[in-house]
Amino acid sequence: MATNNFKPFATASGANVVSQSDYEQLQSLATGFQSGKASSAQINKALRQSTTMAAVLAQFIADKSGKDVLDDGTVATLVTNLLAALKANNAEGFLQTANSFLEIKNAGPAAVAAALANLGLSDKFSGRFMGRRIFTAPGNITYQPSSGTRKIKIILTGGGGHGYGFLGWGENYRSRGAGGGAGATAIAWLDVDDSKTYAGIVGRGADDTLGATSSTFNGLLTAANGADNQGGDAGGGGGLAVGGDLNIQGGDGSDAPGIVGAANPYSGGSGDGGASYWGGGSRSGEGSTSWRKTIYGAGGGGNTRTDPYIGSFGSHGVIYIEEYS
């Protein structure tokens, strides 16, 4: 058994010490004993308080480190043995605020789950906004949540359909084409794991070579593309969404404009592209230049292009993600 040289003073029953209440009223507690006659009971009380705590600390060192605690003036040895005693008492297992409680994370998922449960957070999320991720380039995407993300709000919009070009039947009987449909939008709150990755597809807006495509996310959400305008006179239909907490259909493209004073099969619409969740589609026009509006998922408007008979292009879709802790 390790030796402890540090002993408490005046601890026996009936020891010559002042009472605790009298001791706390002493002016000497603030100033120390001054010149003149000192009371032995007061001095004994001061010695007992200091030596008792020294003995307690020394006994802790001896018990936990197994090292002798000697009154030989070697401060460095006492410090070394105190640190050994603290480590033996699992001091390194205590939470360190300087490390932002990194010890819990390093202990593994089970420890994190247990800590959250103890705090009443296991079935909740704090809702702190972590950041946002926006995917706009058409095609496949891989999303890995930022560290600490537990839930995401996701807005998924499919690609827009293109409008139609020149319509005509006989001399001076002509019209610009109808508009393309807008892509649908799905909005959802999803649980995520920041150690995993999630696959998705950003839908393409239709142009003169490629048709519109849907946006999808991890097999859970689909925001269908708007319909391309293939027939010329009738506007393309808006896409439909499935899987979201809120599923919003894309706006239909407007039918082709009619021709005043002439009997014709067209419906007398504006020819504008369908509106998506993010805004209106491109307007129709008499020109022959096709263009793409910078509104996610919007439909392309009609025009008078003839080579090929394709109006303005549909806008590409988007996958928009907000991350929360």
LOLUMSE-788071 format. One record per atom (N, C-alpha, C, O): residue in one letter; x, y, z. Coordinates in steps of 0.02 Angstrom, whole numbers, plus 50000, padded with zeros to 5 digits. Example, Ala and Ser with C-alpha at 12.3 -4.5 7.8 and 13.67 -1.06 7.14 Angstrom:
# LOLUMSE-788071
A506604971650390/A506154977550390/A506604983550390/A507124983450423/S506424988850354/S506844994750357/S506455000250394/S506705005750402/
This chain:
# LOLUMSE-788071
M500424994050000/M500005000050000/M500445006250000/M500925006650038/A500275011049958/A500695017049952/A500675021250016/A500175021450051/T501235024450029/T501305028650089/T501075035750075/T501205038550022/N500725038650125/N500515045650122/N500795049250183/N500575048050239/N501285053750172/N501595057450226/N501185063550249/N501325066450301/F500685065350211/F500315071550226/F499725069950271/F499255066450251/K499745072450333/K499255070650384/K498845076850404/K499105082350405/P498215075750419/P497805081250442/P497985083050514/P498205078750552/F497905089350532/F498105092050598/F497485093750639/F497005096550613/A497495091950702/A496965093750750/A496285091150730/A495795094850726/T496255084650716/T495625081650694/T495285077450748/T494735074950737/A495595076750805/A495305072550857/A494685075950887/A494605082050883/S494255071850918/S493675074550952/S493895079151009/S494325077351049/G493595085051012/G493775089751064/G494415093551050/G494695096551096/A494655093550988/A495255097150971/A495175104550985/A494625107350983/N495735107751001/N495745114851019/N495695119150955/N496195121650930/V495075119850931/V494955123950872/V494325128050884/V493885126050922/V494295133950852/V493685137950858/V493135134850815/V493275130850770/S492525136650830/S491965134050791/S491985136950719/S492305141950706/Q491625133450675/Q491625135750606/Q491315142650599/Q491555146850561/S490775143850637/S490445150450632/S490895156050657/S490915161450627/D491265154750712/D491725159850737/D492305160950689/D492535166550680/Y492525155450658/Y493085155850612/Y492915160150552/Y493315164050527/E492295159450528/E492085163150469/E492005170650483/E491995174650437/Q491955172450547/Q491885179450565/Q492555182850578/Q492585188950590/L493095178950577/L493755181750594/L493975186850541/L493935185650481/Q494225192550565/Q494535197350521/Q495155194450490/Q495345196350434/S495475189850526/S496105186850502/S496015182650439/S496505181350404/L495405180450425/L495285176750362/L495475181050302/L495705178550252/A495375187550308/A495535192050253/A496255194750257/A496595195450206/T496485196150318/T497125199650325/T497695195150350/T498275197050346/G497515189150375/G498025185150407/G498145187450478/G497935192950498/F498495183450517/F498635185350586/F499155191050587/F499665190750553/Q498995196150626/Q499435201950631/Q499875201250694/Q499845196250730/S500295206250707/S500745206150765/S500335206050830/S499785208750833/G500605203050880/G500255202450943/G500125195250961/G500375190650928/K499735194151011/K499595187451035/K499065184150991/K498535187050979/A499215178150968/A498745174350926/A498415169050968/A498715166251014/S497785167650952/S497415162350986/S497615155650957/S497605154650896/S497805151051000/S497995144350977/S497415140950942/S497515137350893/A496805141950967/A496215138750936/A496105141350865/A495895137550821/Q496245147750854/Q496165150550787/Q496705147850740/Q496555145950683/I497325147550763/I497865144950722/I497745137550707/I497835135350650/N497535133750758/N497395126550748/N496855125550695/N496895120850655/K496345129850695/K495805129350646/K496075130350574/K495895126650528/A496495135450566/A496785136850500/A497215130950477/A497195128950419/L497615128350524/L498045122650507/L497615116450489/L497775112850442/R497085115350528/R496675109450514/R496365109850444/R496345104850408/Q496115115750426/Q495795116350360/Q496285114950304/Q496125111150258/S496875117850307/S497355116950253/S497645109850252/S497725106950199/T497805107150311/T498125100550312/T497625095050295/T497805089950267/T496995096150313/T496485091050296/T496415090350221/T496405084750194/M496365096050186/M496305095650113/M496935092950081/M496895089350031/A497525094750108/A498145091950082/A498155084450091/A498375080850046/A497925082050150/A497915074850163/A497435071150116/A497575065750091/V496855074350103/V496365071250057/V496665070549987/V496625065149957/L496975075949961/L497275075649895/L497845070549892/L497905066749844/A498255070549945/A498815065849946/A498575058649948/A498855054349915/Q498035057449986/Q497775050549990/Q497475048449923/Q497535042549904/F497165053149887/F496905051549820/F497485049549773/F497425044749735/I498035053349776/I498615051749734/I498875044749751/I499005040749707/A498945043349815/A499205036849837/A498745031149816/A498985026049791/D498095032049826/D497625026649810/D497565025349736/D497545019549715/K497545030649695/K497415029749623/K498045028449583/K498025024849533/S498605031349604/S499225030349565/S499635024449590/S500045021649554/G499535022649655/G499945017449685/G500635019749703/G501075015749720/K500755026249700/K501415029049715/K501415032049785/K500905034549810/D502005031849817/D502085035049882/D502035042649874/D502265045549825/V501705045849924/V501645053149924/V502055055549984/V501815055450041/L502675057649970/L503155059150022/L503235066650033/L503215070549986/D503335068450096/D503455075450114/D504205076750110/D504535077850161/D504465076650048/D505185077750038/D505325083849994/D505895084849974/G504805087749980/G504915093949942/G504965093049867/G505105097949833/T504845087049840/T504905085949767/T504235087449733/T503825082949723/V504135093749717/V503495095849687/V503375092349620/V502815090249606/A503895091649579/A503815088649513/A503545081549518/A503125079449479/T503795077749567/T503565070849577/T502825070749597/T502435066649573/L502645075349641/L501945075649662/L501475077249603/L500945074349596/V501695081949561/V501285083649502/V501215077649455/V500675076249431/T501785074149443/T501765068349399/T501295063049426/T500895060149388/N501325061849490/N500905056649520/N500175058749523/N499725054549519/L500045065349529/L499355067749527/L499055066549458/L498475064249453/L499435067949405/L499185066649337/L499055059249327/L498565057349295/A499495055049353/A499405047749347/A498775045549383/A498405041249359/A498645048649442/A498045046849479/A497415048949442/A496925045149441/L497425054849411/L496845057149373/L496705052649313/L496125050949300/K497225050649278/K497135046149221/K496875039349243/K496445036349210/A497135036949300/A496895030549326/A496165030949347/A495815025949349/N495945037049363/N495245038049383/N494805039949323/N494265042749331/N495055038349263/N494695039549200/N494575046949186/N494055048749160/A495055051049203/A494985058249189/A494945059549114/A494615064249092/E495285055349074/E495275056349002/E494595054648972/E494455056248914/G494175051249012/G493505049748989/G493005055249001/G492435054948978/F493225060449037/F492785066049049/F492715070248986/F493175070548945/L492135073448977/L492025077748919/L492475083848922/L492575086948974/Q492755085448864/Q493205091248859/Q492865096648817/Q492775095848757/T492675102048850/T492335107348812/T492795110548760/T492565113148710/A493445110348773/A493915113248725/A493895109348659/A494075112048607/N493685102948662/N493635098848601/N492925098648574/N492765094648530/S492485103048600/S491785103148579/S491455096248586/S491065094148544/F491645092848641/F491365086148656/F491505081148600/F491095076748587/L492075081748568/L492265077148514/L492315070048540/L492255065248501/E492425069148606/E492485062448634/E491865058248620/E491905052248609/I491275061448621/I490655057748608/I490655055148536/I490495049248525/K490815059348489/K490825057148419/K491345051648408/K491215046748373/N491935052448438/N492455047548429/N492285040848460/N492555035648441/A491825040948508/A491615034648541/A491165030448496/A491035024648511/G490925033348441/G490545029448393/G489805031148393/G489555034648437/P489435028548341/P488725030048333/P488295028248393/P487825031848410/A488465022648427/A488065020648485/A488115025848541/A487615027548573/A488715028548551/A488805033648603/A488445040048584/A488145043348627/V488465041848521/V488115047848498/V487365047048509/V487035051648534/A487095041148490/A486385039848498/A486185040048572/A485665042748590/A486605037148615/A486455037148686/A486465044148715/A486035045948755/A486955048248694/A486995055148718/A486385059148696/A486105062948736/L486165058248634/L485575061748609/L484955059548647/L484525063648663/A484905053048660/A484335050448698/A484315053448768/A483785055248793/N484895053948800/N484925056748867/N484715064148868/N484465066648919/L484825067448812/L484625074548807/L483915075448779/L483675081048771/G483595069748766/G482915070148739/G482885072148667/G482375074848644/L483425070848629/L483465073048559/L483445067248510/L483515068348450/S483365061148534/S483445055448489/S482905055148436/S483035052548381/D482315057648450/D481775057448402/D481615064248372/D481085065348344/K482095068848379/K481985075648356/K482595077948316/K483105074548315/F482535083648285/F483125086948257/F483105094248278/F482565097048289/S483685097148284/S483715103848313/S483455109148266/S483235114448287/G483475107648201/G483215112448153/G483705118048134/G483515122748100/R484325117548156/R484815122748140/R484995122248066/R485175116948042/F484945127848031/F485105127947960/F485855127047950/F486255130647980/M486045122147908/M486745120447897/M487025123447832/M487615125047828/G486595124047783/G486835126447718/G486365124047663/G485855120947677/R486545125447601/R486135123247544/R486575120647488/R487155122647480/R486285116147450/R486615113447391/R486135114047332/R485545112447339/I486385116347276/I485955117247217/I486285113847157/I486855115347140/F485915109247126/F486165105647068/F485745107947007/F485135107047006/T486085110746958/T485725113546900/T485945110546833/T485585111246784/A486515107246831/A486745104346768/A486345097946754/A486315093546797/P486055097246695/P485655091246680/P486085084846684/P486665084746663/G485775079646710/G486125073246714/G486165070646786/G485845073246831/N486575065346794/N486625062046859/N486995066346910/N487465069946893/I486775065846973/I487115069347028/I487215064447085/I486835059647092/T487715065747126/T487825062047189/T487845067047245/T488255071647245/Y487405066147293/Y487365070847349/Y487575067347414/Y487295062147432/Q488065070247449/Q488235068047516/Q488095073847564/Q488375079347555/P487675072747615/P487515078247661/P488145080947696/P488615077147709/S488145087247710/S488685090247749/S488685087147819/S488175084947843/S489275087047850/S489345083947916/S488855087147966/S488805093247971/G488485082848001/G488005085148051/G487295085948025/G486845087348063/T487205085147959/T486535085747930/T486115079647946/T486335073947936/R485505080747972/R485055075247989/R484415075347947/R484105070147936/K484215081247925/K483625081847883/K483755086747827/K484165091347833/I483405085747772/I483455090447716/I482765092247692/I482295088247695/K482705098347669/K482125100447630/K482355100547558/K482845103947540/I482005096847516/I482215096247446/I481655098547400/I481075096947410/I481845102347349/I481385104647297/I481655102047231/I482215103647210/L481245098247198/L481445094547138/L480995096647081/L480385096047085/T481295099147026/T480895101446969/T481145098146905/T481745098046892/G480685095546865/G480875092346801/G480995097446746/G480855103446754/G481265095046690/G481415099446633/G480785101646597/G480275098246598/G480825107446564/G480265110046526/G480265107746454/G480795106446426/G479675107146424/G479615105246353/G479725111246308/G479625117046328/H479935109846246/H480035115446198/H479385117446165/H478905113546163/G479375123646139/G478805125846100/G478845123446028/G479315120046008/Y478335125445988/Y478325123445917/Y478485129545874/Y478415135245895/G478695128045812/G478885133345766/G478315135545721/G477735135945743/F478475136845660/F478015139745610/F477405135345597/F477465129245588/L476835138445595/L476215135145573/L475955138945513/L475935145145513/G475745135445461/G475485138845402/G475075134245359/G475205128245355/W474575137045325/W474175133245279/W473895137945226/W473335140545233/G474285139145176/G474065143545123/G474355150545130/G474625152245183/E474305154445078/E474585161145075/E474285165645130/E473675166245136/N474735168745169/N474555173445222/N474165170345280/N473905173845323/Y474145163745280/Y473825160345337/Y474375156745376/Y474565151145360/R474615160245425/R475175157345463/R475125159745536/R474775164545552/S475485156245578/S475475157845650/S476105155045682/S476395150245657/R476305157945738/R476835154845778/R476535148945816/R475935148645827/G476965144245835/G476745138145867/G476545138945940/G476615144345969/A476305133545968/A476085133346038/A476685132446085/A477225130646063/G476575133646150/G477105133046199/G477175125946227/G476705122046225/G477765124446254/G477895118146286/G477685118146359/G477645123446391/G477555112246386/G477355111746457/G477935112446504/G478515111146486/A477785114646565/A478305115446617/A478395109046656/A477945104846661/G478995108246685/G479135102546727/G478775103046794/G478665108546820/A478605097346822/A478275097046888/A478785098446943/A479395098546931/T478535099547004/T478965100747062/T478715096547121/T478125096447137/A479185093047153/A479055089347215/A479445092647271/A480035094047264/I479115093747328/I479425096747387/I479355091847445/I478805089447458/A479905090347479/A479875085247533/A480385086647587/A480905089747574/W480235084347649/W480715084047704/W480935076747710/W480515072247715/L481585075647711/L481845068847713/L482375068147767/L482765072747779/D482375062347801/D482925060647847/D483525058347806/D483445054847756/V484115060447825/V484725058447790/V485265056447839/V485225058047899/D485755052847814/D486335050647853/D486955053847820/D487085052747761/D487315057847859/D487875061547829/D488465057047810/D488955059547782/S488435050647826/S488965046047805/S488805042547738/S489215038747712/K488205043847711/K487995040447650/K487935045447592/K487945051547601/T487885042647532/T487775046647472/T487095044947442/T486835039447451/Y486815049747405/Y486145048947377/Y486175050947303/Y486465056047284/A485875046747261/A485895047847189/A485285051847166/A484745051447196/G485385055747114/G484835059547086/G484965061147013/G485515059846987/I484465063846980/I484525065946910/I484195072846903/I483625073746924/V484555077546874/V484265084046857/V483975083646787/V484335081946740/G483335085146780/G483005084646715/G483255089746664/G483455095346681/R483245087646603/R483475091846547/R482875095546516/R482335092646509/G482985101746498/G482495105346458/G482565103446385/G483125102546360/A482005102746350/A482025100546280/A482305105946235/A482205111946246/D482675103746184/D482925108346133/D482785105346065/D482325101246058/D483165107346013/D483015104845946/D483315098045932/D483225095345877/T483685095145980/T483965088445970/T483775083546025/T483735077546012/L483655085846086/L483515081546142/L482845083346174/L482685089246182/G482465078246194/G481825079446227/G481915080946301/G482455080046329/A481385083346332/A481405084846404/A481425078446444/A481165073246423/T481745078746503/T481785072946548/T481575074946619/T481575080846637/S481405069946659/S481185071046727/S481775071846775/S482335069846759/S481645074846833/S482125075046888/S481915069846940/S481315069046953/T482405066346969/T482265061247019/T482765061747076/T483295064747068/F482585058847134/F483035058847191/F482965052447230/F482445051047259/N483505048547229/N483595042647272/N483015037647267/N482875034147316/G482675037347211/G482125032647203/G481505034447243/G481035030547244/L481505040347275/L480945042347318/L480495047647286/L479895047547295/L480805052147249/L480445057847221/L480535058047145/L481075056647119/T479995059847111/T480035060947038/T479635067147021/T479055067747039/A479965071646985/A479635077546957/A479665076846881/A480195078146851/A479115074846851/A479115073346779/A479205079646737/A479025085146758/N479485078746678/N479595084246632/N478945086546600/N478455082846597/G478955092746576/G478405095246536/G478425092146467/G478955090146443/A477845091846435/A477805088646369/A478085093346315/A477935099346315/D478485090546269/D478695094246210/D478095095346165/D477635091246162/N478095100746130/N477555102146084/N477725099146016/N478155101645980/Q477385093745999/Q477535090245937/Q477015091745883/Q477165091245823/G476405093545902/G475875094345853/G475795101445827/G475485102445775/G476075106345862/G476065113045836/G475535117545865/G475695122945889/D474895115445863/D474375120145882/D474185119845956/D474005124945985/A474205114045987/A473995113246057/A474605113546103/A475115110446089/G474535117246157/G475085117846205/G475255111246238/G474825107046248/G475895110246254/G476115104146288/G475885103946360/G475855109146393/G475725098046385/G475495097346454/G476055097946505/G476625096246491/G475875100546564/G476365100846618/G476485094046649/G476045089746649/G477095093046677/G477265086746707/G476925085746775/G476675090546805/L476925079546799/L476645077846864/L477195075446911/L477695072646889/A477105076746976/A477605074747026/A477305069447072/A476705069447086/V477745065047097/V477535059947145/V478065059247199/V478655060547188/G477845057247259/G478305055847313/G478425061447362/G478685060247416/G478245067547345/G478395073247388/G477855074347441/G477305071747436/D478025078247492/D477525080447539/D477045085247503/D476455085847521/L477305088647453/L476905093047411/L477105091747339/L477685092447320/N476615089847298/N476745088347227/N476375093447184/N475765094047186/I476755097147144/I476485102747106/I476545101347031/I477105100347006/Q475985101246996/Q476005100146924/Q476285106146889/Q476165111846908/G476675104846836/G476925110246795/G476365113346754/G475885109946736/G476445119746738/G475925123046698/G475925120746625/G476455119346597/D475335120346595/D475275118546524/D475525124246481/D475455130146498/G475815122446423/G475985127446374/G475355130246342/G474855126646334/S475365136546323/S474785139746293/S474705137446220/S475205136346185/D474085136846198/D473955134846128/D474215140246080/D474345145946100/A474285138246017/A474525142945966/A474025148645955/A473415147545961/P474265154645939/P473805160145926/P473375158845864/P473605155545817/G472765161345864/G472355160945805/G472515166645757/G472895171145774/I472215166445698/I472325171645648/I471665175345639/I471155172445620/V471685181845652/V471075185845651/V470765185745581/V471115186945531/G470115184345576/G469755184645513/G469845178645469/G469655178845411/A470135173245494/A470245167345452/A470005161245489/A470095160645550/A469695156745453/A469485150345482/A470095145845484/A470415144545433/N470265143445544/N470855139245551/N470765134645611/N470335135945654/P471165129445615/P471075124545669/P471405126545735/P471385122745783/Y471695132445738/Y472075134045798/Y471635137545850/Y471095140045834/S471875137545911/S471435138845968/S471425146045993/S471025147646036/G471845150245967/G471835157145989/G472165158446055/G471965163046091/G472685154446074/G473065155546135/G473635160546123/G473665163746071/S474075161046173/S474635165646166/S475255162346138/S475695165646111/G475295155646146/G475895152046123/G476465152346173/G477015150046158/D476345155046233/D476875155446284/D477015148646315/D476585144246316/G477625147846341/G477805141746376/G477475141246444/G477315146346475/G477375135146468/G477055134046533/G477485136546591/G478105136446587/A477155138746644/A477505141246704/A477665135546751/A477265131046761/S478265135646780/S478465130746831/S478385133846900/S478175139546907/Y478565129946951/Y478565132447021/Y478995138647028/Y478855142947070/W479515139346987/W479995144746994/W479825150946954/W480135156146964/G479325150546909/G479145156446870/G478865154646802/G478805148846784/G478695159846764/G478375158946699/G478835156546645/G479445157446648/G478535153446593/G478915151046536/G479075156746487/G478865162346497/S479455155046436/S479645160146387/S479045162146344/S478615157946328/R479025168446324/R478485170946282/R478565168446211/R479125167146188/S478005168046176/S478045166446105/S478235172646066/S478205178246093/G478435171846005/G478635177545964/G478635175945891/G478615170145871/E478665181145850/E478645180245777/E479335178545748/E479385176845689/G479855178945788/G480515177545762/G480645170145753/G480235165945772/S481225168545725/S481415161645712/S482005159345755/S482305154245740/T482165163145806/T482725161345850/T482465157845912/T482025160445947/S482725151945925/S482535148145985/S483005149846042/S483605150446031/W482745150546102/W483155152146161/W482865148646222/W482325145746221/R483245148946275/R483045145446337/R483025150346394/R483525153746407/K482465150846428/K482395155446484/K482725152546547/K482735146446556/T482995156846589/T483355154646649/T482865154046708/T482985156846762/I482325150346698/I481845148846751/I481795141246753/I481585138046705/Y481995138246810/Y482015130946815/Y481355127746794/Y480825129346821/G481405123246745/G480835119146725/G480315122446682/G479805119346666/A480415128746663/A479905132346624/A479865129646553/A480355127346525/G479265130046524/G479165127946455/G479395133346406/G479385139246421/G479595131046346/G479785135646293/G479185138246254/G478705134546244/G479215144546233/G478665147446194/G478715145646120/G479235143446096/G478165146746085/G478155145646013/G478485151345975/G478565156846001/N478695149945912/N478955155145868/N478805153245796/N478365149045783/T479145156245749/T479005154845678/T479595151545644/T479685152145583/R479995147945681/R480575144345653/R480325138545609/R479815135445623/T480705137345556/T480505132045509/T481025126645500/T480875121545469/D481625127445525/D482145122545511/D482565121145573/D483085124145583/P482335116645615/P481715112845613/P481135116845641/P481215122645660/Y480555113845644/Y479955117145671/Y479965116645747/Y479525113445778/I480445119845777/I480535119645850/I480535126845875/I480915131045851/G480115128245925/G480095134845955/G480645135646007/G481165132446002/S480535139946055/S481045140946107/S481115134746150/S480645130746157/F481705133946179/F481875127846216/F481575127946286/F481475133246316/G481455121946311/G481255121346382/G481845122546428/G482415121046410/S481705125046487/S482235126346537/S482405119946574/S481985115546585/H483045119446594/H483265113546632/H482945113546701/H482745118846727/G482895107646730/G482625106946798/G483155108646851/G483675111446835/V483005106846913/V483445108546968/V483315103647026/V482765101047034/I483845102447066/I483775099247131/I484065104047182/I484665105347183/Y483625106747223/Y483795111847273/Y483725108747342/Y483205106047359/I484255109147383/I484255105747449/I484465110647503/I484975114047497/E484065110947556/E484255114547617/E484405109347671/E484025104647681/E484965110347706/E485195105447755/E485075108147826/E485185114047840/Y484845103647870/Y484705105447940/Y484995100247987/Y485015094247971/S485215102548045/S485515097948094/S484975093948130/S485135089948174/
